[in-house]
């Protein structure tokens, strides 16, 4: 899901940077207003956590690989705005040090993985956890949130890939950047993520929320999320 | 704090078992992630290298590319695993440090802003 350099044309990656800039600013202001000093280390822990989770590549249907992100779990722990900042840190380190995701595409990858994923997943979680209020119910809500969040990010990533042939095709009919149209990019990305990658993300999110709540870690989940949410 | 220490311990365990993410795709003979192919791979798939992609793909030389040493991508899995674990710890340090600095910067300016 990490878009490399050379896959997106300048209009797309510049637009993604432009979209992220105000979101980063809002996230920073929310945390300044609401993050208590006691919970501050959670942002660093979350950034390192998502970095590590993304190292666990899994073989996916269609002969490709993918990985979970842990983005919705982080959104539940530190709120979606906190998740945006901590996942942004991980994605930036991955691009700068490890060549995982492009330099030009940091904005695009942050939009998909650090913004779309935590916000959709957290939204689904908060809706469902009102209906399923038992401990197990909350874990199920978190799991479904994880599945939805990862797939939402996969979908916007597929959109970015898929619009490149529309925007940039040479006179000879050859693509200038990512060559596959929407009709190929969306099914390929979604087949891989709706099935195994989404299931792994959902399972991790659900189990982690369950065990964190049981192991007296409730304050990590509840208060912190209340502080930075909305 | 005890709670935080426990979370850091979980991260260290994750780093130590990270080569699972290296072995599983190799064992199952899975290819690259969709949309993360190298220019050479693209050329094989569609018959040409897109001009813009060819120009921009190498715009940045990451020091620990693909979580291993440059030029060692074909090394034995056991060697790759070693570099993978090392990369995981570099990642923990960099992300932890980055997260710490960002939090300091964000919450540090709170005091000045409020009279």
Interface residues (C-beta under 8 A of the other chain):
Chain A: X1 X2 X3 X4 X5 X6 X7 X9 X28 X31 X32 X33 X35 X37 X38 X40 X41 X42 X43 X44 X45 X46 X47 X48 X49 X50 X51 X52 X53 X55 X56 X57 X58 X59 X60 X62 X63 X64 X65 X66 X67 X85 X86 X89 X90 X92 X93 X94 X95 X96 X97 X98 X99 X100 X102 X103 X104 X157 X161 X168 X170 X174 X175 X176 X177 X178 X179 X185 X188 X189 X192 X217 X219 X220
Chain B: X1 X3 X4 X7 X8 X10 X11 X14 X15 X18 X20 X21 X22 X24 X25 X28 X29 X30 X31 X32 X33 X34 X35 X36 X39 X42 X46 X48 X50 X51 X52 X53 X54 X55 X56 X57 X58 X59 X60 X61 X62 X63 X64 X65 X66 X67 X84 X87 X88 X90 X91 X92 X94 X95 X96 X97 X98 X99 X100 X102 X103 X104 X106 X107 X109 X110 X113
